[in-house]
Amino acid sequence: MSNVRPITSPQIQSDDRAHEADHPSSLVAKFGMDQPLKLDCGVDLAPFQIAYQTYGELNADSSNAILICHALTGDQHVNNTHPVTGKPGWWDTMVGAGKPIDPEKYFIICSNVIGGCMGSTGPASLNPATGKVWGLDFPIITIPDMVRAQAMLIDRLGITTLFCVVGGSMGGMQVLQWTAAYPERVFSTLAIACSTRHSAQNIAFHELGRQAVMADPDWRGGRYVDEDTHPHRGLAVARMAAHITYLSDAALHRKFGRRMQDRELPTFSFDADFQVESYLRYQGSSFVERFDANSYLYLTRAMDYFDIAADHNGVLAKAFTGIKTRFCVVSFTSDWLFPTSESRALVHALNASSARVSFAEIETDRGHDAFLLDVPEFLDISRAFLLAAGKARGLKDGGQS
Amino acid sequence: MSMQQTLPLPGVAPERTGGYRRDHLLVAEMVRPGSRVLDVGCGDGELLQLLEGRGIDGRGIELSREGVNGCVAKGLAVVQGDADTDLVNYPDDAFDYVILSQTLQATRQPKVVLENLLRIGQRAIVSFPNFGFWKMRLQLLIGGHMPRTENLPASWYDTSNIHFCTIKDFVELCEQINVKMERAVALDLYGRPVPLNLPWWVWNMFGEQGVFLLSRGGQVK
C-alpha cells in the first residue's frame, strides 16, 4: 500500500513565513505606545504595525487613492511577486497596467489586516511584553478593528478621502465597514461577493476549520512556535474544507469530473486516486507554507463576528443613513458561500437609505472564487464603475487628475 | 404571397429631438426638477441620463445585465432586478416619482406593480403601448393575427409582453384601484401627442402609446 498520510507537508518554508510576520518584504507603518489601536474587545493594542504595499502615484490633490481590502487568506501583495511563495500577486486579473485598477491612473494601497501573518501585528508576531510570539495571548480582533487600523494607515499616508475602497469576500466586509464607519472618507466602493453579516452556515464552516487546526497535536494549545512545530495537517485540512466552499459543484465537475490522478484504475487504497483529491491536498499543503495557523483562527473569528446591522439596533439601513458614497455591489450566480441573496439584502438596505447603489449579478459557474479569476463580465463592470466614479470625482479620463 | 408574409405592418421608430426620444422628453417634462426618481425597467439608462442632466436624482432597476452594465458605465445607479419581485423591497415614499416606461405590459402582475409604484413614489409615470391602437385592431380584425409592429416586433410565442392593455383598460384599472390621473397623454405613431380636445375613444384608437402621470387617489371608494 502506498503512502496513506492524509496530506504531505515535508518542505515547509516556516522560516520565511515566520520572518515575514515581523519583518515583511513590504512597506511598514509602525504605531507606538502613544497611538494604540482601540479594539472592539476592549484592549488597546500598542505598539503595533501595519504592513502594506502601494502601486502608482498619489496625485496632487490626493484624490486618486484606491484601498484594496484583501480576503481571509490574502495579503498586501496584490500585484507583485509573493515573497514566500514566489507566485504572482493575488489579484493580477483586476490590478495592473491596462487592468480596471491601473497603477497608471490610481494610487493603490493594500495592507495586511491586523491579525494577519504577513507583517501586520497578529498572533504570529512577537509580543514585545514577553519577547515571545503572541499566539493565543493576542486579543480577539474584528472586521471593524481591521478597518480602524487601515484608517490609521490612511491618515499616516496623508489621505483624507479614498477615491474607492474595493474588496471581495472578507475584503468586501471591510469595504462595507469602511462606508458604515467613515462614510465621508469614502467616495465610492466596490463590494464584491460579500455580506453585511456572516451566515450560520459560514460560521459552521469556519468552526470546522478551527477545530481541524486545534485537533492537530502539533497545535500545542496555540504555542507551537515556542515548541518549534506547526499544525500543518490541521491547517491543511481546514484549508481543504474551506477551498471546497470557494468553488462550485459545476466548477469541480468541469475541472476534475471523476478523472483519475496519474493512473487508470483505482488503487483500492486511501491514496489520492481522484484528481480532485490530489488538487485539494495540493491546496492544503501549499497553504500551510505561507499561512500561520493561529492567524487563521483569529481571522475566521473576525468574519464570524461581523454583523453591521447588529451595531445599528438590528436595522441594516441605519448603517448607511444619509450616505453619499457611490456603491457598486457585485455577486456571482454560483457563489454559495456569499450567495446573491446576501448582496440583495445589502442593496435593499442601501435603497432604503437612499444610497447611490448599483448592483449586478454575474453569471458564472466558478463559485465564490470568481472574483479572483478572469471573469470578463465582472472585470468589465468594475472598470465601467471606476471610470464613471472617476469622472464624478473629477479625475481626468476617470484616472489621474 | 400569403397575408402572413406581408406582416408586420411597418412601424415607425420614435422620432428624436436633440438626441432624445420624444416619449422620454415628455416623461422628463412631467418630473419636477430637483426630485428623486426611480426608473423601473430603465434599459440602458437613456431616460435616467436625461433626467440627471436636469438635476434630478435618479435610480434604476433593470432586468438585463447588459442594461445594468451600460447604466453603470454612464455613472448611473442601477440595480439588477425585476419589477415583479423587487419593488416590494423598497420602502414607502422613497421617491417623488417612480417611472415605468414601456414595461407594464411585460410584468406578471401589472395591478400589483402599479400599486407598488404609488406606494414607493408620491407619483408614478406610466407609459405603455396601446393595444387599442387602430393598426393593432386592424391586424387582428383583418389579418387575424396577433399584431406586430416595429415597436413591438416579437411574435406571440416569444414576446415578453404578456399583459397588453388598451388606454381604456388602463384608465379603468386606475379607477378600480383608486389612482388619480393627474395628466394623460396619448402619443401617435410618430411620438406626437394626440390633440387634447379629442374624446377618449379617439385616444384609444389613435394613440400608439399612453403616458400617464398618476398620484394616489383620495378616499377609497
Contacts between the chains, C-beta under 8 A, distances in Angstrom:
chain1	res1	chain2	res2	distance
A	326	B	77	7.1
A	327	B	77	7.8
A	328	B	72	6.7
A	344	B	81	8.0
A	344	B	89	7.9
A	347	B	79	5.6
A	348	B	89	4.3
A	348	B	90	7.8
A	351	B	59	7.4
A	351	B	79	7.2
A	351	B	89	7.0
A	351	B	90	5.8
A	351	B	91	7.8
A	351	B	94	7.0
A	352	B	90	7.4
A	352	B	91	4.9
A	352	B	94	7.1
A	354	B	36	7.3
A	354	B	94	6.9
A	356	B	59	7.7
A	356	B	77	4.4
A	357	B	59	7.9
A	357	B	77	5.7
A	357	B	79	6.4
A	358	B	68	6.9
A	358	B	71	7.1
A	358	B	72	5.0
A	358	B	76	7.4
A	358	B	77	5.2
A	358	B	78	5.3
A	358	B	79	6.5
A	359	B	68	7.6
A	359	B	78	7.9
A	359	B	79	4.3
A	359	B	80	5.5
A	359	B	81	7.5
A	360	B	65	5.8
A	360	B	68	4.8
A	360	B	69	6.8
A	360	B	72	7.2
A	360	B	80	5.0
A	361	B	65	7.2
A	361	B	80	5.6
A	362	B	65	7.3
A	363	B	65	7.2
A	377	B	65	7.0
A	377	B	69	7.6
A	380	B	69	6.3
A	381	B	68	7.5
A	381	B	69	5.3
A	381	B	72	5.7
A	384	B	69	6.2
A	384	B	72	4.8
A	384	B	73	3.8
A	385	B	72	5.1
A	387	B	73	7.2
A	388	B	72	6.5
A	388	B	73	6.1
A	388	B	74	6.6
A	388	B	75	3.4
A	388	B	76	7.9
A	389	B	75	7.2
A	391	B	75	6.2
A	392	B	75	5.9
